[in-house]
Structures are given as structure tokens and as C-alpha cells.
Amino acid sequence: MKFKRYIVALIAAFIVSPVCAQTVDELIEQAHQAYLSYDFSEAARLLEAARKKVRKNVPPQIEEEEKIISTAESFLDRVEKLVILDSIAVPRAEFFRAYKLPVSSGILSGAEGLPFEEGNVEYVFTNEGNDFKMWAAPDTAGIYKIKESIRLTDGEWHEPSQISSVLSEDGNTIFPFMMADGVTLYFAADGDESIGGYDIFVAKRDATDGSFLQPQNIGMPYNSPYDDYMLAIDELNGVGWWATDRNRLGDDITVYLFKVNDLRSNYDPEEENLAGFARIADYKATWNPDDNYDELISEVMAIRPGENKKQADFCFPMPGGAVYTTLDDFKSQAGRSAMQRYLEAKRDFDASEKNLGELRRKYAEAKSSSLGRSISEAEKSLEKARAALGKLRSDVYRNELNN
């Protein structure tokens, strides 16, 4: 009887604690699979079991997985509440061509968007004014870094320069998208702060010297245990796009279209389906049943990227609410002539402002007294030009309204 009870106890122990029979590698693999399924607590439990097995000399892989899971758990506590309008399966190659963006948001292209030869470039961002470009290319070590170039006053493009290293201290950075403000940059990176391979980050540019502040991971549901790339915002229609490898089928990846929130609102951390919203198990579950999104979706899908609906030479608000966009809008010759003088001065001012920005970028990379003096002189000159521009703007109003 004692022997029988002993055998039963052994069998029960084996049933209750199957972990005992598993190797460290098996536990790590199971933990990773649980992580991919958004079961972060189970993943942590399995890693703890693996850690107990090795006791000392814990493999780096366990510590790396534990760090990622801890970060993912913190993201799961603040999943942004989004309305996801559509989910589109597209081939991985040149997926960004599925984004329907108006020209006001910029132009997304392949390597053909570069005005010069550079190898291993698959994507180029160009701003609305076609005087600023960003892309990613490998450095001498094969690590992808974001580069940029501006168009000079003579129409030529400046020699490309790599942007602030703060964006890529520990990995690859790809798929840059600069907002129209020229300050807010979205990009994908696979460094230490990522919870998947690539995550989407946002960084703000310092307007005074062109450097970038420390980038921030934008969290869930945008990022996941899988690769997530290239977030782009259409401010005109209040929507955004991003692409992800989650729910991947074959060579296709998923592109999501979503409504941009004016202010971030997160799901309640106690939400029963929180992991489902983070994973986007069903994008239509994010819809408000009282709202109809068909018109907005149709309007966005009708956009023809790179095509202007209305050709405008400039945007000049007039008293009373009217906005002049061409010289033909002026009702007086005096107003038209004043506007031509203003536009000429504005072009010179913009060129001087870009030159100052370039000087500041160079100064941030390699400080020197001569560059410091040049920046000081350029700033004084720009202040005088700004005052003169204000006077010319007043002349436009005065000549048009008085005639």
C-alpha cells in the first residue's frame, strides 16, 4: 500500500508540474509563443521557471525576453482607444503605396523619389513643397540610418546628411514620416526600446538647432510583438495609416486606416477584451455603433496620392475671411503688384531661413567659432528681413483694400 501511494504521488507530481520535465530552451520557446499570443503573464511564468532551472549564469536570452515582456505589460495598461476604419492586406514590397495621402501630407515613393544615386533605398518621403526629403540607407556597418536633404535656392539638392544619432543609438531606423509642421517625425526602429522587431516611434525636432529630442515609443495598439512600420498622418481628413506584420498571411502584411484622436484616450486597464484591442483581433470592434464611417472611408480611398485637387500658388488670408491663392484673385493692379513684391521677398526669406537651419545643423555636429559667428549674423539678418516682410504684407492689404 505504501509503494502504491508513492507511485500515485509521483504521477500526480508529474501531472501538476510538467515544467520539471522541460528543458530551458523549451521553456524559453514556450514563453516566446505565449508572448506572441499576448499572454504576457504566462510568458513571464515560463521564463521564471527557466530561470530557476539554470539558477546561476542566467542566459542573456532570458533577461532580454524578461525586459521585453515587462515593457509590453506596461504598454498593455495604456492601450490607446482608436477607431480603426479599415484593414487592408497588401504585399510587403512597397506596402506604403497603399497609403492614400493628399499632397498636403507629403509624397511617399520608392528610390525613384531621390534626386541622386544611393543604393539599398526602398522608400523616400518628400514634403508638400518638394524641397525636403527623408529616407533610410545603410551605413558602412550595414545599419540603416535616416538621412535627409533640402533643395537649395538654385534648385539643386544639398548633399545628404544623416540625422541625429539619438534616433538610432542601438539599431536600425527606417520609414521616416515628417509631419507638415517640420518638427514631428514618426519612424520605425528595432532598438532596445522595441517590443517587437520594429516598433513605431515619435521624436520632436528642436527648431533652433535641428537636433531631435529623445524619441518615444508610441505604444499599443500601434506596436506589437511583431514588426510594425511607418505611421503616416493625413491632417486634412483626420486619419492615419500604419503597417504591421501581425495577422500576416504569406507575403502579405496588414495596413490599418484609423481615425486620429485630437487627445489621446486609453482603454480602461480592466477592460475585459484589452488584449484583443491591443492585438486588433477584430478592427470593427473599435467602431462606435452610433456612427457611420462609410463616407469618410470612401472619401479617403478616393484620394489619388501626389495629385492636387486645386492648384494654388500661395495661401494668403484677407480680411473678411477670403483666402487668395493666385494673383488672379486680386481685384486691383496695385494689390497684385504688392503681392508680387511680397512673394519675391518671401522666397528670399525662406531661403535665408533654410540656410540658417543648415548652419545650426552643422554647428550641432561640429561646433566652431566661425560657424557661431555665421549663425549670429544670419539671425540678425533674418530678423531685419522678417520686419521688412511684415511691412510688405501690410502693403498688400492696403493696396488691395484701398483700390
Phi, psi and chi 1 to 4 in degrees:
 res  aa     phi    psi   chi1   chi2   chi3   chi4
   1 MET       -  -40.6  -70.7  -64.1  -68.0      -
   2 LYS   -63.5  -41.4  -73.1 -176.7  178.8  179.3
   3 PHE   -63.7  -40.1  178.4   73.5      -      -
   4 LYS   -64.2  -43.9 -175.4  176.6 -179.9  179.7
   5 ARG   -63.2  -35.0  -74.8 -163.2  -62.9  -89.0
   6 TYR   -64.5  -43.7  175.7   69.7      -      -
   7 ILE   -63.7  -43.8  -66.4  -62.1      -      -
   8 VAL   -60.9  -40.9  170.3      -      -      -
   9 ALA   -64.0  -40.0      -      -      -      -
  10 LEU   -64.0  -44.1  -82.5  179.2      -      -
  11 ILE   -62.5  -42.4  -66.5  172.0      -      -
  12 ALA   -63.3  -40.8      -      -      -      -
  13 ALA   -63.5  -39.0      -      -      -      -
  14 PHE   -66.9  -40.3 -178.2   78.8      -      -
  15 ILE   -67.1  -42.5  -66.8  171.9      -      -
  16 VAL   -72.1  -34.8  172.3      -      -      -
  17 SER  -123.0   65.4  -55.6      -      -      -
  18 PRO   -63.0  -20.7   24.0  -33.7      -      -
  19 VAL   -57.9  -31.0  167.0      -      -      -
  20 CYS   -60.3  -31.3  -64.1      -      -      -
  21 ALA   -86.9   -2.2      -      -      -      -
  22 GLN   -97.6  147.9  -66.0  173.7  -49.0      -
  23 THR   -80.4  166.3   66.6      -      -      -
  24 VAL   -60.9  -43.9  170.6      -      -      -
  25 ASP   -61.8  -38.3  -72.2  -17.2      -      -
  26 GLU   -66.0  -40.9  -72.9  172.7  -22.4      -
  27 LEU   -64.7  -41.2  -72.0  169.1      -      -
  28 ILE   -64.0  -42.3  -67.0  173.9      -      -
  29 GLU   -64.8  -42.6  175.5   57.8   25.4      -
  30 GLN   -64.5  -37.8  -71.1 -179.9   11.3      -
  31 ALA   -62.5  -41.3      -      -      -      -
  32 HIS   -65.2  -41.1 -175.3   64.8      -      -
  33 GLN   -64.5  -39.1  -68.0  -55.0  -45.5      -
  34 ALA   -64.2  -38.7      -      -      -      -
  35 TYR   -62.4  -44.3  172.5   64.8      -      -
  36 LEU   -62.9  -24.0  -66.1  178.7      -      -
  37 SER   -91.5    7.8  -60.2      -      -      -
  38 TYR    67.8   18.1  -76.5   72.8      -      -
  39 ASP   -94.1   75.1 -168.0  -13.1      -      -
  40 PHE   -68.9  -34.9  -58.3  144.9      -      -
  41 SER   -66.4  -40.1   58.6      -      -      -
  42 GLU   -66.7  -39.8  174.0   64.3    6.0      -
  43 ALA   -60.6  -43.0      -      -      -      -
  44 ALA   -64.6  -39.1      -      -      -      -
  45 ARG   -63.4  -43.1 -173.6 -170.7   71.1   80.0
  46 LEU   -66.6  -37.3  -70.1  164.6      -      -
  47 LEU   -68.1  -36.3  -73.3  176.6      -      -
  48 GLU   -63.7  -38.6  178.6   61.1   24.5      -
  49 ALA   -65.0  -39.3      -      -      -      -
  50 ALA   -65.8  -39.8      -      -      -      -
  51 ARG   -62.8  -40.1  179.0 -178.8  -81.0  -87.0
  52 LYS   -65.8  -32.3  -73.6  179.0  179.2  177.9
  53 LYS   -68.0  -38.6  -86.9 -175.8  173.2  -71.2
  54 VAL   -85.8  -25.1  -64.9      -      -      -
  55 ARG    58.9  -78.8  -63.6 -177.5 -177.6  177.2
  56 LYS  -102.2  167.4  -63.1 -179.9  180.0  179.5
  57 ASN    53.4   55.0  -59.6  -40.1      -      -
  58 VAL   -63.6  127.6  177.3      -      -      -
  59 PRO   -60.2  142.3  -21.1   32.2      -      -
  60 PRO   -55.5  -30.7  -23.0   32.2      -      -
  61 GLN   -60.9  -38.1 -173.8  179.3   -2.2      -
  62 ILE   -65.8  -44.4  -69.9 -179.5      -      -
  63 GLU   -65.3  -38.4  -65.2 -178.3  -22.6      -
  64 GLU   -65.0  -45.5  -69.5  169.2    7.1      -
  65 GLU   -63.4  -39.4  -69.2  -80.6  -16.4      -
  66 GLU   -63.1  -40.7  -73.8  174.9  -26.0      -
  67 LYS   -64.7  -44.5  177.5 -179.8 -179.6  -64.2
  68 ILE   -63.4  -43.5  -69.6  172.0      -      -
  69 ILE   -64.5  -39.9  -70.9  168.9      -      -
  70 SER   -61.7  -42.8  175.6      -      -      -
  71 THR   -65.2  -43.6  -56.8      -      -      -
  72 ALA   -62.6  -39.4      -      -      -      -
  73 GLU   -62.6  -38.5  -74.9 -178.1  -44.0      -
  74 SER   -68.6  -35.8   68.9      -      -      -
  75 PHE   -66.4  -35.9  -74.6  167.6      -      -
  76 LEU   -66.4  -20.0 -166.0   58.9      -      -
  77 ASP   -79.6  -10.3  -74.5  -23.4      -      -
  78 ARG  -142.4   61.4   49.9 -178.0 -167.0  -82.6
  79 VAL   -77.7  124.3  178.6      -      -      -
  80 GLU   -67.6  137.9 -175.9  170.5   -2.0      -
  81 LYS   -84.5  102.8 -163.2  171.0 -173.9  177.8
  82 LEU  -112.6  152.0  -70.1  179.7      -      -
  83 VAL   -99.0  111.8  170.7      -      -      -
  84 ILE   -95.2  115.4  -61.3  176.1      -      -
  85 LEU   -79.5  -35.0  -60.7  167.1      -      -
  86 ASP  -156.3  157.1 -153.7   -7.3      -      -
  87 SER  -131.7  121.3  170.0      -      -      -
  88 ILE  -125.1  127.1  -51.2  163.6      -      -
  89 ALA   -89.3  123.6      -      -      -      -
  90 VAL  -136.0  155.9  -61.3      -      -      -
  91 PRO   -61.3  144.6  -23.0   34.0      -      -
  92 ARG   -59.3  -40.2  167.2   64.5  178.5   80.0
  93 ALA   -65.3  123.5      -      -      -      -
  94 GLU    55.8   39.4  -60.3 -170.4  -35.2      -
  95 PHE   -57.9  -28.5   68.2   88.5      -      -
  96 PHE   -64.6  -16.6   52.9   84.0      -      -
  97 ARG   -72.0  -10.5  -63.8 -169.8 -170.4  -85.0
  98 ALA   -81.4  -14.1      -      -      -      -
  99 TYR   -72.2  127.1  -69.1   31.6      -      -
 100 LYS   -98.7   95.0  -57.1  -71.5 -172.1  179.4
 101 LEU  -117.3  135.7  -69.1  175.6      -      -
 102 PRO   -70.5  160.9   28.1  -34.6      -      -
 103 VAL   -58.6  -30.3  173.8      -      -      -
 104 SER   -60.8  -21.4   59.1      -      -      -
 105 SER   -92.4   -7.7  -63.6      -      -      -
 106 GLY   110.3  176.8      -      -      -      -
 107 ILE  -122.7  130.3  -61.8  171.0      -      -
 108 LEU  -104.1  128.3  -43.8 -178.3      -      -
 109 SER  -144.8  174.1   69.4      -      -      -
 110 GLY   -86.4 -160.5      -      -      -      -
 111 ALA   -60.7  -19.4      -      -      -      -
 112 GLU   -64.2  -15.3   76.0  -82.8    2.4      -
 113 GLY   -77.6   -8.3      -      -      -      -
 114 LEU   -85.9  137.4  -77.5 -177.7      -      -
 115 PRO   -84.1    5.0   29.3  -32.4      -      -
 116 PHE  -146.9  167.5   30.2   69.8      -      -
 117 GLU   -80.6  130.8  -68.7  -67.4  -32.0      -
 118 GLU  -155.8  131.4 -179.0  155.1   14.3      -
 119 GLY   -80.6  159.2      -      -      -      -
 120 ASN    58.3   39.3  -61.3  -50.4      -      -
 121 VAL  -111.4  125.1  173.5      -      -      -
 122 GLU  -112.7  -10.1   61.8  174.2  -52.4      -
 123 TYR  -150.3  139.6  159.3   82.8      -      -
 124 VAL  -136.0  131.9  178.5      -      -      -
 125 PHE  -100.4  131.9  167.7   80.3      -      -
 126 THR  -125.8  134.2  -54.5      -      -      -
 127 ASN   -75.4  172.0   70.6  -19.8      -      -
 128 GLU   -57.8  -39.2  178.6 -174.6   11.3      -
 129 GLY   -79.3   -1.1      -      -      -      -
 130 ASN    53.4   38.9 -167.6   28.0      -      -
 131 ASP  -129.6   14.5   55.9    9.0      -      -
 132 PHE  -151.2  131.9  173.4   78.0      -      -
 133 LYS  -133.7  149.0  -67.8  179.6 -177.7  -72.4
 134 MET  -137.7  146.0  -89.4 -173.1  152.3      -
 135 TRP  -162.0  176.4   65.0   96.8      -      -
 136 ALA  -120.6  140.6      -      -      -      -
 137 ALA  -147.7  151.1      -      -      -      -
 138 PRO   -73.6  143.8   24.8  -32.3      -      -
 139 ASP   -86.1 -169.2   61.6   12.6      -      -
 140 THR   -64.2  -21.6   54.2      -      -      -
 141 ALA   -93.2    2.2      -      -      -      -
 142 GLY    83.1    8.5      -      -      -      -
 143 ILE   -89.8  129.6  -54.1  -61.7      -      -
 144 TYR   -76.2  128.9  -86.1   80.4      -      -
 145 LYS  -126.9  150.7  -51.8  -68.8 -175.2 -177.7
 146 ILE   -83.1  135.2  -64.1  175.3      -      -
 147 LYS  -123.3  164.5  -56.9  173.7   79.1  170.8
 148 GLU  -147.6  162.4   65.9 -178.1  -12.9      -
 149 SER  -153.9  148.4  177.9      -      -      -
 150 ILE  -118.9  152.4   58.9  171.9      -      -
 151 ARG   -83.9  130.7 -169.7 -166.0  -71.2  -90.5
 152 LEU   -82.5  170.3  -56.4  173.8      -      -
 153 THR   -63.8  -24.2   53.4      -      -      -
 154 ASP   -86.4    5.0   60.6    3.6      -      -
 155 GLY    92.4  -14.1      -      -      -      -
 156 GLU   -79.9  158.5  -64.5  -64.1  -43.0      -
 157 TRP   -97.1  137.9  -73.4   87.9      -      -
 158 HIS   -66.8  149.9 -166.9  -80.6      -      -
 159 GLU   -53.2  128.3 -176.3   70.8   18.9      -
 160 PRO   -57.2  144.7  -22.3   32.8      -      -
 161 SER  -131.6  145.0   60.0      -      -      -
 162 GLN   -78.8  134.1 -176.6  178.6  -52.8      -
 163 ILE   -81.2  175.3   65.6  173.6      -      -
 164 SER   -40.2  130.8  175.2      -      -      -
 165 SER   -67.6  -13.7   60.9      -      -      -
 166 VAL   -62.7  -21.9   72.2      -      -      -
 167 LEU   -79.4  -19.7  -57.8 -173.8      -      -
 168 SER  -140.3   50.1   55.1      -      -      -
 169 GLU   -71.1  -27.3  -68.5  176.7  -21.2      -
 170 ASP  -139.9   32.2   52.0   17.6      -      -
 171 GLY   171.2 -165.5      -      -      -      -
 172 ASN   -84.0  147.0  -63.6  -79.3      -      -
 173 THR  -128.9  130.5   49.0      -      -      -
 174 ILE  -143.0  172.2   55.9  176.2      -      -
 175 PHE    49.8   61.7  -65.3  116.6      -      -
 176 PRO   -73.9  144.8   28.9  -36.0      -      -
 177 PHE  -139.2  114.1  178.4   85.6      -      -
 178 MET   -96.9  128.4  179.6   66.3   81.7      -
 179 MET   -67.5  163.1  -63.9  -75.4  -72.5      -
 180 ALA   -62.5  -19.4      -      -      -      -
 181 ASP   -73.3   -9.1   60.6    8.8      -      -
 182 GLY    70.7    9.6      -      -      -      -
 183 VAL  -120.0  -38.1  170.2      -      -      -
 184 THR   -95.1  117.7  -52.5      -      -      -
 185 LEU  -116.5  127.3  173.3   68.4      -      -
 186 TYR  -104.3  142.8  -69.6   98.8      -      -
 187 PHE  -159.4  168.9   64.0   97.0      -      -
 188 ALA  -110.9  142.8      -      -      -      -
 189 ALA  -146.7  153.3      -      -      -      -
 190 ASP  -117.9   31.1   63.1   -3.9      -      -
 191 GLY   -80.4 -164.2      -      -      -      -
 192 ASP   -64.0  -23.2  -70.0  -17.7      -      -
 193 GLU   -89.6    5.4  -59.5  -56.9  -45.1      -
 194 SER   -89.4  147.8  -62.3      -      -      -
 195 ILE  -102.7   -9.1   61.1  168.9      -      -
 196 GLY  -121.9 -150.7      -      -      -      -
 197 GLY   -72.4  -70.4      -      -      -      -
 198 TYR  -104.6  137.0  -78.7   97.6      -      -
 199 ASP  -120.6  161.2  -84.2   13.9      -      -
 200 ILE   -94.0  134.1  -59.8  168.6      -      -
 201 PHE  -125.0  161.8  -70.1   77.7      -      -
 202 VAL  -128.8  141.5   62.4      -      -      -
 203 ALA  -140.2  146.3      -      -      -      -
 204 LYS  -103.6  138.5  -63.6  -73.7 -173.2  177.6
 205 ARG   -94.7  135.8 -175.9  164.4 -132.7  164.6
 206 ASP   -77.7  115.7 -171.7  -31.4      -      -
 207 ALA   -65.8  -19.3      -      -      -      -
 208 THR   -79.4  -36.3   59.7      -      -      -
 209 ASP  -129.6    2.1   61.3   11.3      -      -
 210 GLY    80.6   -1.3      -      -      -      -
 211 SER   -79.3  164.1   64.4      -      -      -
 212 PHE  -107.9  143.8  -78.7   91.6      -      -
 213 LEU   -79.1  168.4  -55.8  178.9      -      -
 214 GLN   -57.0  124.8 -170.9   67.9   34.9      -
 215 PRO   -69.4  155.6   24.0  -32.6      -      -
 216 GLN  -122.4  135.2  -59.5  -64.9  -42.1      -
 217 ASN   -69.4  128.0 -172.2  -49.0      -      -
 218 ILE   -83.3    0.9   64.0  174.0      -      -
 219 GLY    75.4 -159.4      -      -      -      -
 220 MET   -97.0  151.0  -65.3  177.6  177.9      -
 221 PRO   -87.7    0.3   35.6  -37.7      -      -
 222 TYR   -59.4  -43.8  -51.3   98.3      -      -
 223 ASN  -103.4  156.0  -66.8  -40.5      -      -
 224 SER  -152.7  178.3   69.7      -      -      -
 225 PRO   -67.7   -2.3  -26.1   37.0      -      -
 226 TYR  -108.1 -175.9  -58.8   83.5      -      -
 227 ASP   -77.3  133.4  -75.5  -32.3      -      -
 228 ASP  -129.3  134.7  -60.0  -81.8      -      -
 229 TYR  -135.0  155.0  -24.0   83.0      -      -
 230 MET    40.6   92.5 -148.7 -170.7   94.3      -
 231 LEU   -91.6  131.9 -174.2  142.5      -      -
 232 ALA  -131.2  139.0      -      -      -      -
 233 ILE  -113.3  133.5  -58.6  -64.8      -      -
 234 ASP  -107.1   94.0  169.4    4.3      -      -
 235 GLU   -67.5  -28.7  -67.6 -178.3  -75.9      -
 236 LEU   -62.3  -40.6 -175.2   64.6      -      -
 237 ASN  -106.0   -1.7  -66.6  -68.4      -      -
 238 GLY    69.7   33.3      -      -      -      -
 239 VAL  -129.5  167.9  -61.9      -      -      -
 240 GLY  -142.9  167.3      -      -      -      -
 241 TRP  -132.4  147.2  -58.1   79.4      -      -
 242 TRP  -154.7  161.3   93.7   89.5      -      -
 243 ALA  -119.9  151.5      -      -      -      -
 244 THR  -151.3  152.8  176.8      -      -      -
 245 ASP   -87.6   -8.8  -90.3  -12.0      -      -
 246 ARG   -62.7  150.0   74.9 -170.2   83.7  176.6
 247 ASN    59.7   26.4  -49.5  -39.1      -      -
 248 ARG   -69.6  138.0 -178.6  171.0 -176.2  167.9
 249 LEU  -124.0  112.1  -65.8  173.2      -      -
 250 GLY    62.0 -129.6      -      -      -      -
 251 ASP   -89.4   -0.3  -68.0  -29.6      -      -
 252 ASP   -87.5  144.0  -74.1   -6.2      -      -
 253 ILE  -118.3  172.0   63.8  174.0      -      -
 254 THR  -103.4  132.8  -56.1      -      -      -
 255 VAL  -111.0  126.4  169.0      -      -      -
 256 TYR  -105.4  139.3  -71.9  117.5      -      -
 257 LEU  -109.4  128.7  170.6   66.3      -      -
 258 PHE  -138.9  159.4   66.3   98.5      -      -
 259 LYS   -82.8  133.1  -75.3 -170.7   68.0  177.7
 260 VAL   -81.2  130.4  175.0      -      -      -
 261 ASN   -79.5  137.6  -68.1  -35.0      -      -
 262 ASP   -65.4  -41.9  -67.2  -29.5      -      -
 263 LEU  -130.2  139.2  -67.0  173.7      -      -
 264 ARG   -65.8  133.8  179.6  166.7  179.1  138.1
 265 SER  -130.9  127.0  173.1      -      -      -
 266 ASN  -102.4  154.0  -64.4  -23.6      -      -
 267 TYR   -66.8  152.4  -75.5  103.3      -      -
 268 ASP   -62.5  127.2 -174.8  -27.4      -      -
 269 PRO   -56.3  -19.5  -23.7   33.6      -      -
 270 GLU   -91.3    3.2  -59.5  -57.9  -41.8      -
 271 GLU   -54.8  128.8  162.5   65.7   47.5      -
 272 GLU   -61.5  -37.5 -177.2  178.2  -10.5      -
 273 ASN  -102.6   31.2 -169.2   32.1      -      -
 274 LEU   -57.9  -46.8 -171.1   61.2      -      -
 275 ALA   -62.9  -35.1      -      -      -      -
 276 GLY   -64.3  -40.8      -      -      -      -
 277 PHE   -69.3  -36.4  -74.2  122.3      -      -
 278 ALA   -67.2  -39.6      -      -      -      -
 279 ARG   -80.4  -20.7 -172.5  173.0   63.5 -111.8
 280 ILE    62.5   57.7  -45.9  178.5      -      -
 281 ALA   -64.1  -34.7      -      -      -      -
 282 ASP  -146.2  104.3  175.7   10.2      -      -
 283 TYR   -64.9  -27.3   77.2   89.6      -      -
 284 LYS   -72.3  -14.3  -72.5 -171.0  176.5 -179.8
 285 ALA   -68.6  -13.6      -      -      -      -
 286 THR   -86.4   -7.6   67.8      -      -      -
 287 TRP   -76.5  145.9  -69.2    9.8      -      -
 288 ASN   -83.2  120.8 -175.1  -27.6      -      -
 289 PRO   -60.8  -18.8   19.4  -31.1      -      -
 290 ASP   -88.2   -5.7  -63.7  -32.7      -      -
 291 ASP  -107.7  150.2  -68.4  -24.4      -      -
 292 ASN  -115.8  122.1 -172.2  -43.7      -      -
 293 TYR  -104.4    2.8  -54.1  107.2      -      -
 294 ASP   -59.9  -43.6  -68.0  -16.2      -      -
 295 GLU   -64.7  -42.9 -174.9  176.6  -13.7      -
 296 LEU   -64.6  -44.5  175.2   57.7      -      -
 297 ILE   -60.9  -44.1  -65.5  171.7      -      -
 298 SER   -63.6  -40.9  -63.2      -      -      -
 299 GLU   -64.2  -42.9 -175.2  175.8  -13.9      -
 300 VAL   -67.5  -44.1  171.0      -      -      -
 301 MET   -67.6  -18.0  -69.8  -56.3 -179.8      -
 302 ALA   -83.5   -8.6      -      -      -      -
 303 ILE   -64.7  137.6  -66.8  172.2      -      -
 304 ARG  -109.5  100.0  -58.9 -176.9   65.4  177.4
 305 PRO   -52.6  137.8  -26.4   36.0      -      -
 306 GLY    86.3   -1.4      -      -      -      -
 307 GLU  -114.7  125.4 -176.8  177.8  -75.4      -
 308 ASN   -82.1  133.5  -88.9  -44.4      -      -
 309 LYS   -71.1  -33.8  -71.5 -175.7  177.6  179.8
 310 LYS  -138.3  127.6  178.3 -177.6  177.8 -178.4
 311 GLN   -79.7  120.1  -66.3  -62.1  -37.4      -
 312 ALA  -126.8  129.7      -      -      -      -
 313 ASP   -81.2  -27.3  -62.1  -36.0      -      -
 314 PHE  -164.5  174.2   50.0   80.1      -      -
 315 CYS  -130.7  106.9 -177.3      -      -      -
 316 PHE  -127.7  100.4 -164.6   86.7      -      -
 317 PRO   -66.9  137.3  -15.9   30.2      -      -
 318 MET  -114.0  156.7  -64.1  -67.3  -69.9      -
 319 PRO   -55.8  140.3  -26.3   35.8      -      -
 320 GLY    97.6   -5.4      -      -      -      -
 321 GLY   101.3  -10.4      -      -      -      -
 322 ALA   -72.0  149.1      -      -      -      -
 323 VAL  -125.4  117.4  177.5      -      -      -
 324 TYR   -86.5  134.6  -71.8    5.9      -      -
 325 THR  -122.4  -11.4   56.6      -      -      -
 326 THR  -141.5  163.6   70.6      -      -      -
 327 LEU   -64.8  -24.5  -70.5  174.4      -      -
 328 ASP   -68.4  -16.0  -69.6  -22.1      -      -
 329 ASP   -72.2  -19.6  -69.9  -25.3      -      -
 330 PHE   -74.4  138.8  -76.7   87.8      -      -
 331 LYS   -93.9  -10.3  -61.5  173.1  176.8   56.8
 332 SER  -128.3  149.0   70.0      -      -      -
 333 GLN   -66.7  -36.2 -179.1   57.8   45.6      -
 334 ALA   -63.1  -43.0      -      -      -      -
 335 GLY   -65.0  -39.9      -      -      -      -
 336 ARG   -64.1  -43.7 -168.3  175.9  -60.8  113.2
 337 SER   -65.0  -40.4  -62.5      -      -      -
 338 ALA   -63.3  -38.1      -      -      -      -
 339 MET   -66.8  -38.3 -173.0   64.3 -169.4      -
 340 GLN   -62.4  -40.2  -72.1  173.8  -42.6      -
 341 ARG   -65.8  -40.1  -68.2 -168.3  -65.7  -87.3
 342 TYR   -64.1  -45.0  170.5   79.4      -      -
 343 LEU   -62.9  -39.0  -69.8  173.4      -      -
 344 GLU   -64.5  -44.4 -175.1  176.5  -13.5      -
 345 ALA   -66.7  -35.7      -      -      -      -
 346 LYS   -65.6  -38.9 -176.8   70.0  165.4   58.6
 347 ARG   -63.1  -42.7  -79.3 -168.7  -68.9  -90.4
 348 ASP   -64.5  -40.6  -68.9  -17.7      -      -
 349 PHE   -63.1  -45.6  178.3   84.7      -      -
 350 ASP   -61.9  -39.3  -70.5  -16.8      -      -
 351 ALA   -65.4  -41.1      -      -      -      -
 352 SER   -65.3  -38.0  -62.3      -      -      -
 353 GLU   -66.1  -40.3 -162.6  167.8   40.6      -
 354 LYS   -65.4  -39.9  -76.2 -176.7 -178.3  178.0
 355 ASN   -62.1  -40.2  178.9   60.4      -      -
 356 LEU   -64.4  -41.7  176.7   57.7      -      -
 357 GLY   -61.4  -39.2      -      -      -      -
 358 GLU   -66.7  -40.2 -179.1   61.9   20.1      -
 359 LEU   -61.7  -41.2  -72.0  173.4      -      -
 360 ARG   -65.6  -39.2  -75.0  169.0  171.7  163.7
 361 ARG   -63.6  -42.8  -82.7 -168.5  -75.0  -86.0
 362 LYS   -63.6  -38.6  -72.4 -179.4  178.6  178.6
 363 TYR   -66.0  -36.4 -172.9   77.8      -      -
 364 ALA   -66.6  -31.9      -      -      -      -
 365 GLU   -79.9  -38.7  -66.6  170.6    1.1      -
 366 ALA  -150.3   97.4      -      -      -      -
 367 LYS   -68.0  138.3  -65.5  179.1  172.2   58.1
 368 SER  -152.3  153.8   71.2      -      -      -
 369 SER   -66.5  -36.0   56.5      -      -      -
 370 SER   -66.3  -41.1   60.4      -      -      -
 371 LEU   -65.4  -37.7  -87.0  176.0      -      -
 372 GLY   -60.3  -42.7      -      -      -      -
 373 ARG   -66.3  -41.5  -73.4 -167.1  -63.4  -88.4
 374 SER   -61.6  -40.0  -63.9      -      -      -
 375 ILE   -65.2  -43.2  -70.1  172.6      -      -
 376 SER   -61.1  -44.2  179.7      -      -      -
 377 GLU   -65.7  -41.4  -68.7  169.6    2.4      -
 378 ALA   -64.7  -38.3      -      -      -      -
 379 GLU   -64.9  -41.9  -73.0  174.6  -21.3      -
 380 LYS   -64.7  -43.0  -69.1  176.1 -177.7  176.5
 381 SER   -63.5  -38.6  176.8      -      -      -
 382 LEU   -68.0  -36.1 -156.1   62.1      -      -
 383 GLU   -63.4  -41.2  -78.8  -53.9  -52.6      -
 384 LYS   -64.5  -42.6  -69.5 -179.3 -178.8  178.2
 385 ALA   -65.1  -35.6      -      -      -      -
 386 ARG   -65.4  -40.8 -177.3  177.5  -77.6  106.1
 387 ALA   -65.0  -42.0      -      -      -      -
 388 ALA   -65.1  -36.7      -      -      -      -
 389 LEU   -65.8  -38.5 -159.6   61.3      -      -
 390 GLY   -62.4  -38.4      -      -      -      -
 391 LYS   -67.2  -42.3 -176.8  178.3 -178.0  -56.4
 392 LEU   -64.6  -35.3  -72.4  170.5      -      -
 393 ARG   -64.6  -41.7 -170.4 -179.6 -174.2   90.4
 394 SER   -64.3  -35.2  -63.1      -      -      -
 395 ASP   -62.9  -35.7  -72.7  -15.4      -      -
 396 VAL   -62.2  -49.5  173.8      -      -      -
 397 TYR   -58.8  -48.2  -65.7  135.6      -      -
 398 ARG   -62.2  -46.5  179.1  173.1   52.8   77.9
 399 ASN   -68.2  -36.6  -78.8  -76.4      -      -
 400 GLU   -74.5  -43.7  173.7   68.2    0.2      -
 401 LEU   -76.2  -27.5  -60.5  175.8      -      -
 402 ASN   -88.1   -4.3  -67.8  -17.0      -      -
 403 ASN  -120.3      -  -71.0  -84.5      -      -
